[in-house]
Amino acid sequence: MNQTVSRVLWIIAGVLLLIAGVICLLNPGAALVTMSLYLGISMLISGIIDIIIFARGNRCMAGSGWFLADGILTVLLSLFLLFHQAFTMLSLPYIFGMWLLFSGISKFVNSFELKRLGVPGWGWFTALGILLALAGFLAFWDPITELFAIGVLVGLLLIFQGVASILRACFSHRLWK
């Protein structure tokens, strides 16, 4: 896979995550089933793109193992969201929190590999990783309150994930060996 294709795929994933985030922000009172569907589809596409990029460029790209780990977890959680709608309404804060926590930690760890490689802008990944991991931790802290604010929270955090994906595209030229 060449750099242009991976950039385009990350931008597509980022834009889809941003759109899902805006939809959730515009409709914070929407049913949890609808939000879990938006979240599940967005997560599925994002995870598949990370796995494809790993499969096509793992020998040519630094830190590609983190893309694979993030992609696999994202796909598994998205499938759970999409196929267990009734249970998802009760467990959405935990599922969402687990995704954010793992995704934030993987972005945080990957940022230090980017620093080691001299990639400018690696600090953005560090900051986004910390924000995402903190948001994931907070989802476990008070899940009942989160159920009431889930529309806004999901919207904002999907936007963060979309920004992270677009930043990957912007800095991806530095990842290729």
C-alpha positions, 0 to 999 in steps of 0.5 A: 500500500502506498502512502497516498492510499493510506492517507486517503483511507485515514481521511475517510475514517476521520471524516466518517468519525467526524460526521458521526460525532456531529450527528450525535451532537446535533441529536443528543436526545436520540435513542441509545440504540441509534447512537450505538448504531452510529458508533458501531458503524463508525468504529467498524469502518475505522477499525477495518481501515487500520487493519487494512493499512497494517496489512498493506504497509506493516513492513514499510511503516513504523509503529504499525503494530499499534494500528493493528491492535487498535484496529482489531479491538475497534472492530471487535467492539463495533461488532458487539455494538451492532449485534447486541443492541439491547445489551448495548444500551445498558453497557454502552458507557463501559464499551465506549470507555474501554474503546477510548481507554485502549485507543488513547493508550495506543495513541499515547505509546505510539506518539513516543515512537513517532518522537524517536523517529523525529516526526514533527507533530508527535506531541499532538498524538500524545495530547490526543492519547491522553485526552482519549484515555482520560475520557475512557477512564471517566466513562468507568467512573460514573456510568449512570451520569454518562448515560444521560450525557452520552449523546454529547460525550459520544459526539465530542469523542467521535470528533476527537477520534476523527481528528486523530485519524486525520492527523495520522493522514497528515503525518503519515508521510513521516511514518514510512521507512 
